[in-house]
Amino acid sequence: MNTQLSLSSIQSLIDGNVSDPGSLLGRHSVDYRGTQATAIRMYEPEAQSIWVVDSSNGLRRPMRRLHPEGVFEAIFDETPESNYKVEMIDKQGKTIETTDPYATPSLLTDFDRYLIGEGRHHGLYERLGAQLRTVNGVEGVNFAVWAPNARAIQVVGDFNSWDGRQHGARRLPNLGIWELFIPGAKPGQRYKFRVLSEAGQWMDKCDPLAFASELPPLTANIISDINSYAWSDNEWMQERTEFDPMHAPMNVYEVHLGSWQKGPGRKHGWLDYRDLARRLSDYCHRMNFTHVELMPISEHPFTGSWGYQSVGYFAPTSRHGNPEDFMFFVDHLHQNGIGVLIDWVPAHFPKDDHGLRRFDGSALYEHADPRQGEHPDWGTMIFNFGRNEVKNFLIANALFWLDKYHIDGLRVDAVASMLYLDYSREDGEWVPNRYGGRENLESIDFLREFNDAVHENHPGVVTAAEESTAWPGVSKPTSEGGLGFTYKWNMGWMNDTLRYMRNEPIHRQYHQNELTFSLIYAFTENFMLPLSHDEVVHGKGSLISQMPGDMWQKFANLRLLYTYMWTHPGKKLLFMGGELAQWNEWNEDDGPQWQLLDFATHRGVQQLVSDLNKLVIDNPALHHLDFGHEGFEWVDCQNAQDSTLVYLRKGMPGSPPMLICSNFTPVVRENYPIGVPESGFWKEVFNSDSEAYGGSNVGNYPGKHSRGIGHHGRPDSIAVTLPPLGTTILRLEQ
C-alpha cells in the first residue's frame, strides 16, 4: 500500500484507542514518491466507497480502502481547497454528500480562546456543548467539551450507532478542550461524551453544557435548537430594564412544578410546561402574585432531590417537556405580567457517574481533597471556586438562563455553605484559607463576580441569597465590599416569627421580643421574608398544623401570621399550598390539597392571601420603602402583657401612611387607644378577622376619626377595636 499510515495506527483507529485521531485522519501533508503531497483520510465503517470532491474545480477522486473495517485514504499531488467535500455511498447504496469532520476548522476564535483561558467567557454556552452548525452547506453539530486530563474523547450518539471510533474529538492546544464537527448530526438525536481517563478507563459522560436530556432515569443528552423560538415578550423585557427592585412590590409564589398540579394519564401526573404556563399564570393573576419562583428546573436524575442535585445545568428538566416548551412557559407568564425566578444551585452537585464528578478521571469541577470537595450533609460534591474554568462554567450558566430563557431572577441556594470552609464540619475536617481563617475566599470572589456579571449584563434582573448567618453586606454592592445580591432571605425573621406563633397565646407575653427583634436589623440588608418549602418538610408539618389552639384559633393564627408578614418591611415569598392552609406536609409526590377549597375556612385563607398581595401592590406604604427605616415606625411594641403590636408603614412623600394594629391573643380589645401622626379619618382597609376570610368580623369598619387626644407621643389618636388573633389595617384618608 502506498500509505504512510502504519498498521498499528490503522489498528488503533479500528480499536478506538487512539488518543489523537486528528493526527491520523483528515488532511495531512505527506512525502509521496519523493514529492510533497496531501493525504486525506477518513474512518467510515458504514461506507462502501468514498469520493473526495475538490471545491476549486469540481474534480472527484476516489478514496482507497486501506482496511476492510472502513479506513479510507486519497493522496493528491496538488493540495485541494480546504473546504473540500466528500461523497459517500453507504452500505445500503445511499449517496450522502458530507464534509470531513477533521477538515472543519474550530468554532473557537482566538478571542474565544483568550477569554476561556482567562476564565471570563460569559458566552461559553454558545461555543461548548453541542452547537448546530453549517459547514460548506452541510448541516451538522459542533461538539466541544473541557476535559484537560483526558487521554481521549469520543462523541457517541444516534448519529454513529453509539460507536465513537469514527468520531474521536481533537484536542485544542493549551485549553484542555476537545472539539469535533459531526456532519449529519441533527436536533433530536441523543449523544454523550465517551472519555478515556489517564488511568485508561472509558466513561460515558453527559455533556456539561447540554441543552436537553432524556427523561430520567435515562441519561443521554439530546441535540437541541434553542435559538429558533419566536419570543413574544418584548414589552416585558423592555420594561424589565427599568425595573426598580428596591421600590417595586414583589409578592413571590414559590412552586415545585412537578407537584403544583397533576394531570391524569401522564407519567407521575407531571404536566407539561405549556399546560403549566396557562394554569399558573391564571392562578397568579387571581392571587395577585407578581412573580413565581421555581424550585430548580435544571435536569436532575433523582426526583426526590426536588432539583437541588443537578446534573444538567444548562437543560430544563425533560419531566415537563423540551427547551422550547419551557421558553413558552416563561414567555406566557411574561405576557400575562408575571415574572419568573428560578432556584440556582452553584454550591454543590451530585455524585452520579454520568455527571460532573471526576469528569475526565480527575477532580475537575470539584476539589480533590474531600475536606474541601465533599459536602457532609448532602453527600454531594463542592465546586472548586478557585479554578477559573469552574467559575466560568457557573457564571456562564447563570447568564444562560437570563439570556436564552428570559429568566427574571436567580435565588441562590445554600449560600451559607459556600461562605464558610467549616460549614457542618468538625475540627480537623476542613482546610483553613491562606490566612488561617474559615472564610471561603474563592467562593466569596465567585459570588461577587457572579452578581456583577448578572447586573451588568441584564439590568432589572434580581438575585437573592439564601444565607442563614450574620455575614455582613450580602445585599450590598460589590463596590462597597458586599457580595452584590439584590436581596437576602431573612431566615432570622422566619425562625423567630414561627417560634413565636407556635406558642399558646397565653404564653406569648413572655416572647414579645421574638417579634420585635427583627426590626433591630431589618434595614441592614435588602431582606425578603420567606415562608418557603423548607418550613413545611422533614417533619415540621404544614404551617397551619404548626399553629396552636383549636380549629378556629389555628385558622385565625395563620391569617394573623400572613398579615404580619405582608405588612412587615421586606419583599414576600410564600410556598405553594400555604395559601390554602393545607394540612399535609409537602412532599414531591403530593402537591397542594386543592380539594380543601371545598371548605369556606380554606377558601377564606386563600382570599386573604390574594387580598394581602393586592394591598401591597396598591399601597406604596407597604412596598416603596421596604429597605429603609423611613418606611417604618413603631407606635407601640412594648405592650407584651396584651401581646399587641402597632406600627406605621410609610411610602414616598405624598402617599398615605398605613397603621397596622395586631392582637396576638384571642381576647377582643375594645376602645384600644392608638396614637396617630396626623388628624383625620383613618379608613379600615383590611381586617384579617373579616368573615370573608373565615373570621368573627370584629373590627372598625368603615374606620375611625381621630379624637384630638394625644397618645403614644403623637399629637392625636384613635380608639380601635382589636380583633381576636387578628390585625386591622387603617389608612389615612386625605
N, C-alpha and C positions, 0 to 999 in steps of 0.2 A: 504493500500500500504506500502511495505517495502522500504520507501524512506525517506530521511531526508530533502527533499525539502518541504517547507511549501506551502500550497495552494496559499498564497499571492505571494510567489516567483514565482510559476508557472504562476500565472495570470499576474505578471509583465513582464514575458518573452513574453507572448502572446500579451499583450497590447503594448509592445515595449518601456516601460518607465523605464526599469532597467538601472541604471547608470553604473553598472559594471557587464556586462553579464559573464565575465570570472570568477566571484566569484560563479556562479551557473553552468555554462556549462564547458565542458572539463573534465579534470581529477582531482579528489579530494580524499584526504584521509578521510575516514568516520569510525565511530564506528558502526559496523554491528553485531547485536546479541552478543554484548559484546566483539568482537574482532576487530582488525584493518583490514580494507578492503579498496578497491579502488572503487570509483564510477565514471563512465564515463557517461556524459550526453550530449545530443545534442538536438538542436531545428531545426527540418527539416519539415516544413509544407507540403512539396511535397512528403514525404516518406510514402510508405506503411509499410515497415519493414526495420530494420537496424541490421546488424551483426557487432560485433567487432572482428577483426582478430588479434590474438596475434602474433607479428612478431617473437617471440623467438621460438615458437613451431608450429605455423600454426593453432592452435585451434581457432574455431569460436564460438562465444557466441551471442545469440540474445539479443537485447535490448528490454526492455519492454516499451510500450507506456504508459506514465503517464497521458497524456491528449490528447483528440482527435485532437487538433489543431497541434500536432506534437512534443510534448516534450517526449524524449526517455531517458532511463537510463539502464545501466548494472552495476552490482556490482560483483567485483571479490574478492575472498578470498585471492588470491595472486596477487601482482601487476604486470600487464603486462608490456612488454617493452614500453619505452616512445615513440617509433616510430610505435605504433600500427596503423593499417589501418582500414578502415570502408567499408563494402559492403552495399549498399543501393538499394532497389528496389523502384522505384518511382511509382507514381500513374498510369503511362502508362505501367507498368510492365517491364521497362528497368532496368537492373542491372548496377550500377555505383560503381566502386572502387574509393574511395576517402580517404581523411585524415580528421581528426578532426581539424577544424580551431583553436580551443582553446588548442590543444596539440602541436601546432607548435611553436618552440622557436622563440624568437625575432630575427629579422635580424640584430639588432644593437649589436655590440660587446661592451665590456667595454671601449675600446679605442674610439669607436664612441660616446658613451655616455659622455665620458670625453670631447671630442672636442666640442660636441654640447653644453654641459654645459658651456664651455669656450667661445662659440661663434666663434670658429675657425675651423669649419668643412667645408673645401673648397669643399669636395666631397659630399655635402649634397644631391645632385641630384641623387646619387647612393644609397641612403638609404631611403629618404622620398618619398612621392608620390605613384605611382603605379609601383612596381618593379616586373618584371617577375621572377618567381622562381620555382624550382622543389624540392618538399619535399617528401622523401621516394618514389621517382619515380612518384609522382603525380604532374602534372604541374598546376600552378595557379599564383596568383598575391598577393604580399605582399603590403598592403596599410598602409601608415603611415602619420600622419599629426600632426602638432604642434597646439594645442588649449588648453592652460593650464587652462582656466577659463570655459571650457565647463563642463556641468554635465554629458553628454553622447554624444557619436558619433556613428552613424551607417554608414556603407558603403552600398550605394544603387546603383543599376545599372541593366543592361540587364541580368546579371547572377542570380539575385534574384527577377526579375519582379518588381524592384524598391520598394520591401518590405524589409526594413532594419532590421526587428525584429530578423531575424536569423543571422545577421552579425553585431552585436554590437561590436565595437572595444574595445580592452583592453587598459587601461591607464598604461603607464610605470611609475614607481615611480620616482619622483623628476625631471622629464624632461618636463612634460606637453605634452608629445607625446602619441598619441593613435595609436595602431597598430593592424592589423589583417591580417592573411593569408587566402585567399579565394581560395580553390581548385576548379579547373574547369574554373575560370575566365581566359579570353584569349584576345589577341590583337584584336582590332576592336570593342570590347564591350564598351558601354558608361557607365559612372559612375559619381557619386558625393558623397560628404560627407554630411550626414544629422546631423546637430549639434543641441544639446539641450543646450540653454543658461542657465545661472544662474537664469534668470527670468522665466524659464520654457517654452520658445518659441523654437519650432523646426524651423530650417532654412536649406534649401538646398544650399550648398556652393560648388563652384568649388575648385578643388584641386590646391593649390598654386604652386605645383611643377609638374602639369600635363604636359605631353609631347605633347599632341594634344587635340583639341577641335572640337566640331561640328561647322558647318558653321553658323555664326551669321545670324539671331537673335537667333538661338538655342544656348544653353549654356553648354550642358553636355560635360564632358571630355571624351576622348577616350583612352583606354589602348593601348599603342604603344610599339613596339620593336625598340629602337633606336640604338641598338648595332650590328645589323646584316648587315648593309650596307657595301659593299665592296668598299672602297675608292681607287682611282687611282691617287692621287695627292702626292705621296710620294716624288717625286723630288721637287715639290713646297715647301712642308712642311719642307724638309731638308734644302733647300736654305733659307727659311724664318728665320731659326735660326741665319743666318749670315747677315740678312738684316740690313742695317745701315740707320735708318730713318732720321738721321741728314744730310747725304750727298747724299742720293739717290734722283732721280727725283720722284715727286709724283704729278700726274695730276688726280684729282678725279672727277668722273661724278656722281652727286647726282641724285638718281632715286626714284620715287614713283612707285612701281611695279604695283599697281592697275590701273595706268593710262598711263604708259610709252607707251605701245602699247595695242590695244584692239583686240579681236578676235570675229568674227561673230558667233552667235549661242551659246555663252557662257553667263552665268549669269553675268549681268553688264559688259559683254565684258572682264571679267578677264581671262588672260592667265594663264596656269599652270606653275609651276616652271621650268619644263623641257623645255617647249617651250620658256619661257623667257630666260633660260640659253643659248640656242643656238642663239637666236636673239641678246641678249645683248652682248655676248662675241664677235660675229662677228662685231657688231657695234663699240664696244670699240676698237677692233683691227683696224678697218678702221679709227677711230677718234684718235688713239694713246693715249687713256686714259690708265693710269696704274692701276687704281682702280675704283671700283664703291662704292658708299656709299648709302645704302638702308635706306630710311626713315623707322621707326620702323616696324619690321616684326613680333614681338610678338603679340599674339592673342589679339584683341581688339573688343569690342562689337559694337562701333559706327564708321562706315567707315569714317564719316566726321571729326573724330579726327586725321586722317592720321596715326594712330598707336601710337600717343603720350599719349593716355589714355588706358594703357594696363591692362588687367585682367590676361591673361595667360603669365607670364613672361618666362616660360620655353617651350612655344609652338609656333612654327612658324604658322602664320595665315593660317587657312584652306581655305582662299579665293583662294589660288593658288595650293593647294594640301596637301599632308601629309608630315610627317617629312622626309621620305626617298626622296621625291621629292625635298625638299629644300636641302638635302645633295647633291643630284645630281647637283642642281644649283651651289652650291659652288664648288663642285668637277670639274664641267665642266669649270667654269671660271678659276680655278687654272690651269687646264691642258692647257688652252689657254693663260696663262701668265697674267691673270687679278686678282688682289687682291680684296677681299670683306670686306668692312667695314659696320657696322650697327650702326644706332642710338640706343642708350640705354638710358632709362628714369628712373633713380632712384629718381628723385626729387619729384614725386607725382604719385598718382593712382586714378582712378575714384571711384565714389560712388555707382556703380551698386551693387544691393543687392546680387548677386551671387559671388561677388568678395571679395577683401581683407578687405573692410571696416567692422569694428565690426565683425571680422571673427568668434569669439567664443562668441559673445554677448557683448564683451568688446572692448575697444580701444586697439587692439593688435598690429597691424602693424603701426598704426597712433598714434599721440599724442591725449590724451583725451581733452586737452584744445584747443578750436578752434583757439586761438591766436597763437598756435604753430602747430596745426594739420590740418588746412584747408587753402587752397590756395585761396586768394580773387580774383585773376584774372581768374582762370580757373575752379573754382567750384570743385576742387579735394581735395584729402587728401594728407597730407605730412607725409612721413615716419618718424618714431621715431628713429633717428640715435643713440640715446643714449641707445638703447636696444640691447644687444649683439646678440640676436636671429634675430633681424631685419637686422643688419649689416651682419650677417652670411648668411641670405637668399639672400641678394642683391649681396654680393661678390661671393657667390657660383653661382649665376645666371650669373654674368659676365664671370666667368671661364667656366661655362657650354657651352656657345656659342663658346668659343675658343677651348674647348676640343671636344665636341660632333659634332660640325658643322664646325670646322676648320676656324672660322672667323678670319680675319687678323687684325681687329682693332675695337675699340668702340669709337664712338663720343658721349660724354655725354651731354645730353640736359639740358638746363636751369641751368647751374652750379651757375650762379649769385644768383638765387633764393634759392640755398642751402647754400650759404655762409653767407647770411645776415638775421638775425632774423626779421628785419623790412622791408624786401623786399615787396614793394607795400602795406605797411601798414602805417597808420597814428599813431600819438602819442596815447598811450593807447590801441593800437590794437596788441601789441607784448610784449613778455616777455624777458627782458634782460638776458644775460648769468650770470654765477655766479660771474663775476667781474663787472657786471653792463653795459657791452658793448653790441654792436649789432651783433657781430660775432657769428655764429653758431658753437660753439666749437666741438660739437658732429659730425656735418656734416663734418667739416674740418678733424677730425680724420678718419672718414669713407672714405673720398676721398683719403687720404694718404694710408690707409690700402688697399683700392681697387687697387690703382696704383701699390703699392708694390707687391701685390699678382699677378696681371697680368704680370708684367715684370719679376718677379722671376720664375713663372710657365710656361710662354710662351715667350721665347726670340724672338725678332723680331716683336712681336705684338705691335701696336701703340694705344695710347689713345689720344683723342682730346677733349678739353673742349670748349663748347660754353659759354664763360664767357665775359660779356659785360662791366665790370668795370675795374678799375685800380688795382685790387687785385694783390699784388706782388708775384712773384715766382710760377705762375700757372704751368709753364712748367719746373721748376727747380726740381732736385731730392729731395726726402723727406729727404735725409741725409743732405741736405743743407738748410732745412727749407721750401722747396717748397711743392706744392701739388703733384708733381710727374707725371704730364701729359707729354706725348711726345710733343704734340702741343697745342697751344691755338689759337682759331679762332680770327682773327684780326678784331673785329667789328668796331673799330675806323677807320681803313683804309677804310673799306667798306662804312661807313656812310659819311666820309669826301669826298671820291672819287665820290660817286654817287651824293652828293650835288654839288660838283664842276661841274660834267658833265651835270647836269640839267641846268646850267647857259648857256645863249646865249653866243657864242664865244666872242662877243664884250665886254661882262662884265667879262670875265674870268681873265683879267689882275688884277682885284681887289680881286681875290680869290686865287692867286698863292699859298699862304701858306696852303690852304686846301690839295694841292697835296704834298707839301714838308714836312708837319708836321710829316707824318708817319715815315720818316727816322730819326727823333729825337729819337724815341723809338723802331725802327724796330728790334733791336738786344737785347732788354731787355727780350724777350720771344722767344720761337720757334714758330713763327707765321705761321698759314695757312690763306691764303686770300680767303674768301668765298663770292661768289655771289650765295647764296642759295635760297631755296624756299621762305624763309621769305621775300626776296626782291621783289617777284612778286605775292603777295597775299594781301588780305584785302584792296583792293582799290588802291594799289600802281601802278598797271599796269605792263606790261611786261617791260623788260629792254629797248627794242628799243623804246617803247612808251614813256619812260622817257627821251629819248634823244631829244634835241632841234633841230629846223631848219626844212627845207623842207625834202622831202623824201631822196634825195641824202645825205644831211647832217646827217640825222638820222642814215643811214647805216654807213657812214664814222665815225661818233662819236662812234658807237658801236664797230666798228673794232678798233678804237683808244683806247677805254676803255679796250678791251680784250688784246691788245698788251701791254699796260701799265701794266696791271695786270700780264701778263705772264712773264714780264721782271723785275718786282718788286721783291725784296727779299721775300721769303716765299713759301710754298707749295700752290698748286692751287686747288680750288673746284668750279665747275660750275653746276648749277641745269639744269636738262633736259629741253630742249626747248630753252634755252639761245643760244645754238649753231646754232639754226635755225633762230634766230632773229624773233621769233614768236610774233604776235601782241596781242594775247589774254592773259589776266591774267590767271595764272594757277588755276584750281580747280580740285578736285579729280575725277570729272566725265568726264572732258575733258583734255586729255593729250596734248602732243606737237602737233602742227599743221603741221604734216608731209607733207600735201598737198602743203605747201608753197615751198617745194623743186622743184616744177614745175617752179619756177621763179629763174632766174640767180642770182639776188641780194641775195636771201636767201641761195642758194647753195654756193655763194661766202663766206658768213659768216661761213657757216659750214666748208668749206675748210680751211678758215683762222684758225679756232679753231684747226682743225686737224694738220695743219702745225705748229701752235704755240706749240702744245703738242710735236710734233716730234723735234722741235727746242730745247725745254727744255731738252728732253731726250738725244739728240745727243751732246749737248754742256755743258760740266761741268761748264762753267762760269755762266750758268743760273740755276744751282741747287746745286753745290757741297758746296758752302759756303752761303747757304740761311740764316744762323743764325749767321753769324759773320761779323763784319764790314770790315774784309779783303776782302770780296766778293763784296763790293760796293764802288763806288767812284763818288761823284758829279763832273761833268765837268762844268756845268752851270745850276744853279737852280734859278738865280736871274733876269732873263730876263722876268719879269712879263709883260712888255709892249707888247712884242711879243707873250706872252703865250707859251713859249717853255721850254722844259726840255731836258737836255743832261746829261747822266751818263754812267759810265762804270760798267759792271759786270765782275767779275774775278773768276776763279776757282782754282783748285790745281796748284802748280808750274808746269810750262811747258805747260799748256793749254792756248790757245789764248784768250785774253780778247775780250769782246763784247762791242761795242759802240752803245748806244740807243739814238736816236735823235727824239724827238716828237714835233709836232706842233699842238697846241690845237685851232688853228684858221683856217678858210677856205682860208687863203691867202698863196699862194706859196712863199716860201722864197728861192731865188736862191743865190748861192755863199756864203752860210752861213758859216762863219769860226768857226771851232771847234778844240780846242787843243787836241792832242793825246799824249799818254805817250811814244810811240815808232814810229820810222820811218818805212815806208814800204807801202805795198799795203793793203788797207782796203776794203775787199770784201763785197758788199751788199748781205747779206744772207736772208734778209726778208724786205718786204715793204708792210705795211697794205693798201697802195693805189694802189697795183697792180690790173690790170684789171682782173686778175684771181679771185680776191675777190670782184669784182664789183667797183673798184676804177678807178681813172683817169690816172693811170700809170705814175705819176710823180715820178721820183726817181733818182737813181745814178748807175744803172746797167752799167757795172759789178762791179764797185767800184771806189775808189778814191786812188790815190797815194799821200802820204804826200808830202808837198811842201817846207820843210826846213824852215818854218817860225813859230816861237813860238807863242803860243796863250793860253789863259786861264791858264797861269802859267805853261805851259807844253812846252817841247823842240821843238815840231813840231805840225803841224796842217794839216787839210784837209778842203777843201771848198765843202760843200754838198748842195744839193737841198732838202729842207724840204717840203714834200708833204702836200697838204691841209688836215687838220684834219687827219693827218696820222703820222706814225712812220716808220723810216728807221733804220734798224739794220745792222751794219757793223762789220766784224770780221777781226782781223789782220791775214794776211796770212804769214806764216813763211817759 
